[in-house]
Amino acid sequence: MDTAKANGPGGIAGYAALVTGGGSGIGLGTSLRLVRDGAHVTICGRTEEKLVAAIGELESLIAEVKASGGPVGSARYVVADVTVEDEVAAAVAAASSDRGRLEILFACAGGAHHMGPITGADVEGVRATIDLNLVGTFLCIKHAAPLMAAGVGTPAGSGEATGGSIIGMSSGAGSFPHRYLWAYGASKAGIDMLCRYAAEELGATGVRVNTVQPGIVDDELMSFITAGGPLLDDYLAEMPISRLGTVEDIAEAVRFLAGPESSWITGDNLAIDGGHHLRRGANYGHLFGS
C-alpha cells in the first residue's frame, strides 16, 4: 500500500501498531479503533484464549470496513508477558516485521497486585504491581523506539520518514491520591514521568511519547466497581461529568495521540475522566469497610 496516498491528512492507514494488553478492555477497544482506520495491529497479552477471541472481533471489523470501501488494515496476535524482556522484544519484532518499522505503540497492559494500607502491604504484591506497570512500559519503549525513529524502514524518497507515536497507559490514580490504591498509583505516576523523560530524549528522532490517564471506565477490569456500590457512588460524586467512562472514550483519545493530528504534542499526560482530576480521588477504603 502507498501509505502516503491512502492516508491523506491525519490518516493512519498502513501504519504498523503494537497494542499490549490487547485481548480485552481498553486495549481491545483501541485496537478496534486503529484497524477501523486501516492500521496493521498486533495485539499481545499473556492469555492466548483472550487474544484469539479478540482477533475474531478485529477480523470481523476489518471485513466490514473492506466491504464499505474503507482502508484495509490487519490484525495478528503474539502471546507475550510485558515483564519478560525477550517476550516484549519478540512482540515488537512481530509488529514491525512487514515494514521493518513501527508507527504506533500503545503500552496498555497493566494492573494492580496490591490494594490496601501501606503499613500492611505485601512487598511481593507491590513489586509485582511496579514490575507490570512501570517496568513493562519501560521494556516496550526500549524495544519499540529504535523501530519508530524517522526514516527507519522506509525506502528513500517514499515520503514516509515521519517518526512514531508511543502512548503509555497511566491512570488518574497516578496523578492524585486514591485512598489505599497507592501501589498502583505510584507505578502509574512512574509511567507518566517515564514517558515525559522518553519524550524529551526521543523527540530528536521524531518519536512522540504521551500518556493517557483514564478515570473509572466500564470494562472488565473495573466491573467489581462499576457493578455498583459505595465506591462507585464515591467516584461519581467527585466527577463534574458524573458518568462512567467507556472504552470508546479512551480509544478515541489514544487514536488522536497515535496519529498525525497530534504531531506537535509530546510529553503530555492526558486526563480522560469526566473532570475527576479537579476534585479528590476515590476512597478505596469502601472495599475494606473503612
Beta strands, then each sheet from edge to edge (+ up, - down):
strand 1: 16-20
strand 2: 40-45
strand 3: 74-79
strand 4: 104-107
strand 5: 165-169
strand 6: 208-214
strand 7: 269-272
sheet 1: 3+ 2+ 1+ 4+ 5+ 6+ 7+
end
